[in-house]
Amino acid sequence: MTNTTELPESRPVSPGAEGPSSRANDPHVVDMFEVARIAQGVDVASFNAFGSVKLVAPAKVNLYLDIGEQRADGYHEVATVMHALLLHDVLRMKTAPAAPGAGLAVDLASRSCEGLAPLDVAPSDNIVSKAIRRFAAALGRQQDETIVVSIEKHIPAEAGLGGGSSDAAAALVGAALLWGVPTDDALIEETARSLGADVAFFLHGGCACLTGVGDVLDHKLTPMNGPVVLIKPEGGVSTAAAYRAFDKNPSFVSADQRAIALRATRAQDVPLINNLVPVSEDMLPALADVRTWASSHEDVDASLMSGSGSAVFAMCKSIDAATRVAAQARSRGWWARSTTFGPSRAASVPVR
């Protein structure tokens, strides 16, 4: 398992965790994390028992995104290079009894952290619930059982950072562990690919070039480990809407640029290109403001919108520079987090 530690700036600290150790027993100290957990109905302590699993679901950015012609089946040819980040959601999973004849149930709760809006999707429609059900069907599993899932969201939705897809990949790994299925079982990746183009990437993580409709692993690249800031204005961009807008006025990547991207074997050699930028900025003009600001900042080496937006990633010269950029972005009213590139993937970690 890779190291999933984030930059110190990006890790929230509850009031009860600061200062001298004697404060831990101070009855006047309020643990705001626990208050938030109770308010949102997430009992994390119940997942600490034997038989529970804890997983990390990393974010990603697209260093290169090349949307091609629409195919006869309605999908587009896609070539992309994705890179995992150390910023991640946290999933906790366990099994619980179910009534005879009830079949499989998924009891899902989520908690949005660091100012993120709560997920605007019913638990039954969450891609995590769909992943668990689809994996059970692929296995032919028909037991009466409940899979209880808690998600701590640190990755914003509709940002092009792959949060939902990564959560789904982590849920597949977690379900496999709970059900005694080897985590390298081919059905896990097969189910992941059936859920969406990004999901299978998170089973591997690191940096990878994908082709087809963005779901075929072409080759892996040596990942980077430098600091990066994620900046997101208010609002989101629907991927489906961005593709529809692209079809009305497509702007294709040149063959020469595509060849450079597909030949790259190291993340730092990939050209930063995303041909969805024009349509996404038309749909959410604040994206252009973020891009212009980030690209002109003295602490930023390069920046680009990830996926269909609405987050821009800014590659910085140092951890200190990334901390400054994130703080200044937040002062402008944007959501911002500093983190690093890394070889992370959806995987289990020790329960504690």
Disulfide bonds with the S-S distance in Angstrom:
none
